Amino acid sequence: MIMPHTHSLLLVFFGQCFRICEMWRKAADSRVPLVRQMKDMPEPNMDYSNLRRQIISMKKSLFDQGYLDEQFNQLEELQDDSSPNFVEEVVALFFKDSSRLLTNIEQALEKHPQDFYRLDSLAHQFKGSGSSIGALRMKNECSMFKAHCSNRNLEGCRRSLQKMKREHATLKQKLETYFQLLRQVGPRERAVNSWK
């Protein structure tokens, strides 16, 4: 059985072989030295290999640094040829929804600072939203926020909210970069195969 990325590499290899054969034919026909023609030929998809390495490295670091957990891998496993941008679309929806939730938490802290039940409920929604994409650091900070709510610690809630906002912004930037790299690789490979 040929793995999807092996199939892509074989296509690239055979494409290069075809180009070389065409150059031989042209050289024979036009008497233009083959060596001169081969200098104009691009490297056999070195950019693709470099991008693949960058994607693998970036995803590994997102897990190693605790930004993501196994839920993200499970989300990628749901992606297939019929919905090649599924994960990116789910993550985009998450950031849209979670930005609204962060604003709601911030407003609740300003307008109803002693309503710890409301604050806990909003943090619970934010935590569930983050859990759905495997946003581990955000989920952990939400747990801290909820603990501060249980202890009725307003200053702890404020500090925790600032950390939640930082984790949210950092994860958004990192995932935008990750998906940008995946788009550069193109439809040849699904995100689920980027690292295992």
C-alpha positions as CSV (number, residue, x, y, z in Angstrom):
1,M,0.0,0.0,0.0
2,I,1.4,3.4,-1.0
3,M,1.1,6.2,1.6
4,P,-0.5,9.4,0.4
5,H,2.7,11.4,0.7
6,T,4.7,8.7,-1.1
7,H,2.2,8.8,-3.9
8,S,2.8,12.6,-4.3
9,L,6.5,12.1,-4.3
10,L,6.3,9.4,-6.9
11,L,4.3,11.7,-9.1
12,V,6.9,14.4,-8.7
13,F,9.7,11.9,-9.5
14,F,8.0,10.6,-12.7
15,G,7.3,14.2,-13.7
16,Q,11.0,15.0,-13.4
17,C,11.8,11.9,-15.4
18,F,9.4,13.0,-18.1
19,R,11.1,16.4,-18.2
20,I,14.5,14.9,-18.5
21,C,13.4,12.7,-21.4
22,E,11.9,15.7,-23.1
23,M,15.2,17.6,-22.7
24,W,17.1,14.6,-24.2
25,R,14.7,14.7,-27.2
26,K,15.0,18.4,-27.6
27,A,18.8,18.2,-27.3
28,A,18.9,15.6,-30.0
29,D,16.6,17.7,-32.2
30,S,18.1,21.1,-31.6
31,R,21.7,20.2,-30.9
32,V,21.5,22.4,-27.7
33,P,23.7,20.8,-25.0
34,L,21.6,18.9,-22.5
35,V,23.7,20.3,-19.6
36,R,22.6,23.8,-20.5
37,Q,19.0,22.8,-20.5
38,M,19.2,20.9,-17.2
39,K,20.5,24.1,-15.4
40,D,17.1,25.7,-16.1
41,M,15.2,22.8,-14.5
42,P,13.9,23.4,-11.0
43,E,14.9,21.3,-8.0
44,P,12.6,18.3,-7.6
45,N,10.1,20.0,-5.2
46,M,12.6,21.0,-2.5
47,D,10.1,23.6,-1.4
48,Y,7.5,21.0,-0.8
49,S,9.9,18.9,1.4
50,N,10.9,22.0,3.3
51,L,7.3,23.0,3.9
52,R,6.5,19.5,5.1
53,R,9.3,19.6,7.6
54,Q,8.2,23.0,8.8
55,I,4.6,21.8,9.2
56,I,5.7,18.7,11.1
57,S,8.1,20.7,13.3
58,M,5.5,23.4,14.0
59,K,2.7,21.0,15.0
60,K,5.1,19.0,17.2
61,S,6.1,22.2,19.0
62,L,2.4,23.2,19.5
63,F,2.0,19.9,21.3
64,D,5.3,19.9,23.1
65,Q,4.7,23.4,24.4
66,G,1.2,22.5,25.6
67,Y,-0.8,24.7,23.3
68,L,-2.7,21.7,21.8
69,D,-3.8,18.3,23.0
70,E,-5.0,15.1,21.4
71,Q,-8.4,16.6,20.6
72,F,-6.7,18.6,17.8
73,N,-5.4,15.3,16.2
74,Q,-8.9,13.9,16.5
75,L,-10.3,16.9,14.7
76,E,-7.8,16.5,11.9
77,E,-8.8,12.8,11.5
78,L,-12.3,14.0,10.6
79,Q,-11.0,16.0,7.7
80,D,-11.1,14.2,4.3
81,D,-11.1,14.9,0.6
82,S,-14.7,16.0,0.6
83,S,-13.9,18.7,3.2
84,P,-10.2,19.5,2.9
85,N,-10.4,22.7,5.0
86,F,-12.6,21.3,7.7
87,V,-10.1,21.8,10.6
88,E,-9.2,25.3,9.5
89,E,-12.9,26.2,9.2
90,V,-13.7,24.8,12.7
91,V,-10.7,26.7,14.2
92,A,-11.8,29.9,12.5
93,L,-15.3,29.5,14.0
94,F,-13.8,28.8,17.4
95,F,-11.8,32.0,17.3
96,K,-14.8,34.0,16.2
97,D,-17.0,32.6,19.0
98,S,-14.2,32.6,21.6
99,S,-13.4,36.3,20.9
100,R,-17.1,37.1,21.7
101,L,-16.9,35.0,24.9
102,L,-13.8,36.8,26.0
103,T,-15.5,40.1,25.5
104,N,-18.5,38.9,27.5
105,I,-16.3,37.8,30.4
106,E,-14.5,41.1,30.4
107,Q,-17.8,43.0,30.4
108,A,-19.2,40.8,33.2
109,L,-16.1,41.5,35.2
110,E,-16.6,45.3,34.8
111,K,-20.4,45.4,35.2
112,H,-21.0,42.6,37.6
113,P,-17.7,41.9,39.4
114,Q,-19.4,40.1,42.3
115,D,-21.5,37.8,40.1
116,F,-19.2,34.8,40.3
117,Y,-21.9,32.4,39.2
118,R,-22.2,34.4,35.9
119,L,-18.4,34.6,35.5
120,D,-18.0,30.9,36.1
121,S,-20.7,30.1,33.6
122,L,-19.0,32.3,30.9
123,A,-15.6,30.8,31.7
124,H,-17.2,27.3,31.4
125,Q,-18.4,28.2,27.9
126,F,-15.0,29.5,26.9
127,K,-13.3,26.3,28.3
128,G,-15.7,24.0,26.4
129,S,-15.1,26.0,23.2
130,G,-11.4,25.7,23.6
131,S,-11.6,22.0,24.5
132,S,-13.4,21.3,21.2
133,I,-10.3,22.2,19.2
134,G,-7.7,20.9,21.8
135,A,-6.6,24.3,23.1
136,L,-4.9,22.9,26.1
137,R,-3.3,26.0,27.6
138,M,-6.5,28.0,27.2
139,K,-8.5,25.2,28.8
140,N,-6.0,25.1,31.8
141,E,-6.2,28.9,32.3
142,C,-10.0,28.7,32.2
143,S,-9.8,26.1,35.0
144,M,-7.8,28.6,37.0
145,F,-10.3,31.3,36.3
146,K,-13.1,29.0,37.5
147,A,-11.2,28.2,40.6
148,H,-10.9,31.9,41.3
149,C,-14.6,32.2,40.9
150,S,-15.2,29.3,43.4
151,N,-13.0,31.2,45.8
152,R,-14.7,34.5,45.1
153,N,-11.3,35.9,44.2
154,L,-12.0,38.9,42.0
155,E,-8.3,39.9,41.5
156,G,-7.4,36.3,40.7
157,C,-10.2,36.4,38.0
158,R,-8.8,39.6,36.6
159,R,-5.3,38.2,36.4
160,S,-6.6,34.9,34.9
161,L,-8.6,36.8,32.3
162,Q,-5.5,38.6,31.1
163,K,-3.7,35.2,30.8
164,M,-6.6,33.8,28.9
165,K,-6.5,36.7,26.5
166,R,-2.7,36.2,26.0
167,E,-3.1,32.5,25.4
168,H,-6.0,33.1,23.0
169,A,-4.0,35.6,21.0
170,T,-0.8,33.4,20.9
171,L,-2.7,30.3,19.9
172,K,-4.5,32.2,17.2
173,Q,-1.3,33.6,15.7
174,K,0.4,30.1,15.8
175,L,-2.5,28.3,14.2
176,E,-2.8,31.0,11.5
177,T,0.8,30.3,10.7
178,Y,0.2,26.5,10.8
179,F,-2.7,26.7,8.4
180,Q,-0.9,29.1,6.1
181,L,1.9,26.5,5.8
182,L,-0.7,23.8,5.1
183,R,-2.3,25.9,2.3
184,Q,1.1,26.3,0.7
185,V,1.5,22.5,0.6
186,G,-1.8,22.4,-1.2
187,P,-4.3,19.6,-1.8
188,R,-1.6,17.0,-2.2
189,E,-1.8,16.1,1.4
190,R,-4.3,16.3,4.2
191,A,-3.5,18.0,7.5
192,V,-4.0,14.7,9.4
193,N,-0.9,13.3,7.8
194,S,1.3,16.3,8.8
195,W,2.5,14.7,12.0
196,K,2.0,11.5,13.9
